Structure formats: structure tokens, C-alpha cells
Amino acid sequence: MRMAALLVFLLLAGCGRSPFHMTGISGAMPRLDFRMTRVADGMPVTGADYRGKVVALYFGYTNCPDVCPTTLTDLSHMLEQVKSSDVRVLFVSVDPNRDTPEALAHYTSAFSSQIDGLRGGEEALADLARRYRVAYSVDPAPPYTVMHSNAVFFFDRDGRARLVTTDTSNTAAMAEDVERLLRK
């Protein structure tokens, strides 16, 4: 009888476990939706343009001394492990005054051709950041200071927010999660 009770307990305990390494946010955040400019080709893009792809969304800036290049390097390693053209990383500049289209295109291409640098005006950027509860600020007074959240949001092929992480160091775990999203 004890063995049967233990078996039922173990089965029920496993029911609540997520198959993902990153934090699940299904139903807690809105779909991927924005209007910005993709700097690689200067074309306006929306969230709908990325339907059919698994998308990672990250906010940062090109002059970031440490967090942004580390995060983009980790995301590039994840892309190399997944080996699918159906995955895109969207790097949204929170400092569009200094991140010119040319500078942003050069910066993102140094990491991976699957990373799209996105720029928008102040209102478009504020709307997108507010939509995903991302904090950022730019203080141009000396010393020029930029602050931003470090969350990376992952969206499935239908544009639904599915996962979030602030730690991108385990690229194998991220790759496994992205591959799972690709199969759904």
C-alpha cells in the first residue's frame, strides 16, 4: 500500500514540472507586436513579419561594456547549436540616438546573421518596452549613462510569449528549449 501511495505521489509531482529550462510565461505576456525598423535593410518590420519563426527579444545598446555583448555572444552560441534558420534574435536598441542604423547593423552582424538590430523612435521604443515590462533609461548628461533590463523573451512560431530568462550562460539549455519551441 505504501509503494502504491508513493508511486501516485511521484506521478502527481511530475505533472507540474515544466519541460523547459527557462521560466515559462505562457499567457502572462502579450504576443510579439511592434513597429520598428530593421537596420540591416532599412525596412519597417512588425511582429507579424516574424510569424513562423521562434524569436528571442532582447533590449540593449551597442556601447554597452559588458552585459549586451555577453548576452549576444551567448545567444549566438545558442543559434549555432540549434542550427535552424527558423530562429531569429531581435536586438532592440534602447539608445537610438547613439545607435545609428549603420552602427547597430555592424554591431549585430558581428555576432550572427540571425540577429536583427531594430530601431524605433522614442514612442515606438517606449511602447515596446512597456508592452514587455522592460525598464530602460538614457541620461545624456556626462557621464552618458544607459540602463536597461536584462531579460530575454522567447516567442513561439505564432508570436506567443513562452519563455524568459535573465541568465543566458547555459547555451545548451537555451538551445534545448528553443528546439522544443520549434517542434510545437
C-alpha positions as CSV (number, residue, x, y, z in Angstrom):
1,M,0.0,0.0,0.0
2,R,2.9,2.4,0.8
3,M,4.5,1.7,-2.5
4,A,1.3,2.4,-4.4
5,A,0.9,5.7,-2.5
6,L,4.5,6.6,-3.2
7,L,4.1,5.8,-6.9
8,V,0.9,8.0,-7.1
9,F,2.7,10.8,-5.3
10,L,5.7,10.7,-7.6
11,L,3.4,10.6,-10.7
12,L,1.4,13.6,-9.5
13,A,4.6,15.5,-8.5
14,G,5.9,15.1,-12.1
15,C,2.7,16.6,-13.6
16,G,3.6,20.2,-12.6
17,R,7.1,20.2,-13.9
18,S,7.9,22.3,-16.9
19,P,9.7,20.7,-19.8
20,F,11.7,23.9,-20.2
21,H,14.9,25.1,-18.5
22,M,13.9,28.8,-18.8
23,T,11.0,30.4,-17.0
24,G,7.6,29.8,-18.6
25,I,5.5,32.9,-19.2
26,S,2.8,31.4,-21.5
27,G,-0.4,33.6,-21.1
28,A,1.4,36.1,-18.8
29,M,2.8,38.4,-21.6
30,P,1.3,39.7,-24.8
31,R,2.1,38.4,-28.3
32,L,5.0,39.7,-30.2
33,D,3.8,43.0,-31.6
34,F,5.8,46.1,-32.6
35,R,6.6,48.5,-35.4
36,M,10.3,49.3,-35.8
37,T,13.0,49.5,-38.5
38,R,15.3,46.6,-39.2
39,V,18.7,48.3,-39.6
40,A,20.3,45.6,-41.9
41,D,18.0,46.6,-44.8
42,G,16.3,49.8,-43.5
43,M,12.9,48.1,-43.9
44,P,10.0,48.7,-41.5
45,V,9.1,45.5,-39.7
46,T,6.3,44.3,-37.3
47,G,5.9,41.4,-35.0
48,A,3.8,39.7,-37.8
49,D,6.8,39.7,-40.1
50,Y,8.4,37.2,-37.7
51,R,5.5,34.7,-37.6
52,G,6.7,31.2,-38.4
53,K,9.9,31.8,-36.6
54,V,10.9,31.3,-33.0
55,V,12.0,34.7,-31.8
56,A,14.3,35.9,-28.9
57,L,13.7,39.5,-28.0
58,Y,16.4,41.5,-26.1
59,F,16.8,45.2,-25.4
60,G,20.3,46.7,-25.2
61,Y,22.7,49.2,-26.8
62,T,25.9,49.0,-28.8
63,N,28.1,50.9,-26.4
64,C,27.3,48.5,-23.5
65,P,30.6,47.5,-22.0
66,D,29.6,44.0,-20.7
67,V,26.1,42.7,-20.4
68,C,24.9,43.2,-24.0
69,P,28.0,41.7,-25.7
70,T,28.0,38.8,-23.3
71,T,24.2,38.1,-23.8
72,L,24.5,38.4,-27.6
73,T,27.6,36.1,-27.6
74,D,25.6,33.5,-25.6
75,L,22.6,33.9,-27.9
76,S,24.9,33.4,-30.9
77,H,26.3,30.2,-29.4
78,M,22.7,29.0,-28.8
79,L,21.9,29.8,-32.5
80,E,24.9,27.7,-33.6
81,Q,23.7,24.8,-31.5
82,V,20.1,24.9,-32.8
83,K,21.2,25.2,-36.4
84,S,17.8,26.4,-37.7
85,S,17.1,29.4,-40.0
86,D,13.7,29.5,-38.3
87,V,15.1,31.2,-35.2
88,R,15.7,35.0,-35.0
89,V,17.1,37.2,-32.3
90,L,15.8,40.7,-32.2
91,F,18.1,43.2,-30.6
92,V,16.2,46.4,-29.8
93,S,18.3,49.5,-29.2
94,V,17.4,51.5,-26.1
95,D,19.8,54.2,-27.2
96,P,18.7,55.0,-30.8
97,N,20.4,58.5,-30.6
98,R,23.8,56.9,-30.5
99,D,23.0,53.6,-32.1
100,T,22.8,54.8,-35.7
101,P,21.5,52.3,-38.3
102,E,25.0,51.7,-39.5
103,A,26.5,51.2,-36.0
104,L,23.7,48.9,-35.0
105,A,23.9,46.8,-38.2
106,H,27.6,46.5,-37.8
107,Y,27.3,45.5,-34.2
108,T,24.7,42.8,-34.6
109,S,26.3,41.3,-37.7
110,A,29.5,40.8,-35.7
111,F,27.6,38.2,-33.6
112,S,25.3,36.4,-36.0
113,S,23.5,36.9,-39.3
114,Q,20.4,35.7,-37.4
115,I,20.4,38.7,-35.1
116,D,18.3,41.6,-36.4
117,G,19.1,45.1,-35.0
118,L,15.9,47.1,-34.5
119,R,15.5,50.8,-34.0
120,G,12.4,52.9,-33.4
121,G,11.5,56.4,-32.4
122,E,11.1,57.3,-28.8
123,E,7.4,56.5,-28.8
124,A,7.8,53.1,-30.6
125,L,10.6,52.1,-28.2
126,A,8.7,53.2,-25.1
127,D,5.6,51.3,-26.3
128,L,7.5,48.1,-27.0
129,A,9.4,48.3,-23.7
130,R,6.2,48.9,-21.8
131,R,4.5,46.0,-23.6
132,Y,7.1,43.6,-22.2
133,R,7.7,45.5,-18.9
134,V,11.3,46.3,-19.8
135,A,12.9,49.1,-17.9
136,Y,15.4,51.4,-19.6
137,S,16.7,54.9,-19.3
138,V,19.2,57.1,-21.1
139,D,20.9,60.1,-19.3
140,P,23.0,62.0,-21.9
141,A,24.5,64.3,-19.3
142,P,28.1,63.5,-18.6
143,P,28.9,60.7,-18.0
144,Y,26.5,59.4,-20.6
145,T,24.6,56.6,-18.8
146,V,22.3,53.9,-20.2
147,M,20.4,51.5,-18.0
148,H,18.2,48.6,-19.2
149,S,16.7,45.3,-18.0
150,N,18.5,42.1,-18.9
151,A,15.6,39.9,-19.8
152,V,15.5,37.8,-23.0
153,F,11.9,36.9,-24.1
154,F,11.3,33.9,-26.3
155,F,8.2,33.7,-28.6
156,D,6.9,30.6,-30.4
157,R,6.2,30.5,-34.1
158,D,2.7,32.0,-33.6
159,G,4.2,35.0,-31.7
160,R,3.1,33.9,-28.3
161,A,5.4,34.8,-25.4
162,R,6.5,31.4,-24.0
163,L,9.8,31.8,-22.0
164,V,12.0,34.4,-20.3
165,T,15.5,34.3,-18.9
166,T,18.0,36.7,-17.4
167,D,20.8,34.2,-17.4
168,T,22.0,33.2,-20.9
169,S,25.1,31.4,-19.8
170,N,23.7,27.9,-20.3
171,T,23.5,28.0,-24.0
172,A,22.9,24.2,-24.3
173,A,19.8,24.6,-22.1
174,M,18.6,27.6,-24.1
175,A,19.1,25.6,-27.3
176,E,17.1,22.7,-26.0
177,D,14.2,25.0,-25.1
178,V,14.3,26.7,-28.5
179,E,14.4,23.3,-30.3
180,R,11.3,22.3,-28.2
181,L,9.6,25.6,-29.3
182,L,10.5,24.8,-33.0
183,R,8.8,21.4,-32.7
184,K,5.5,22.8,-31.4
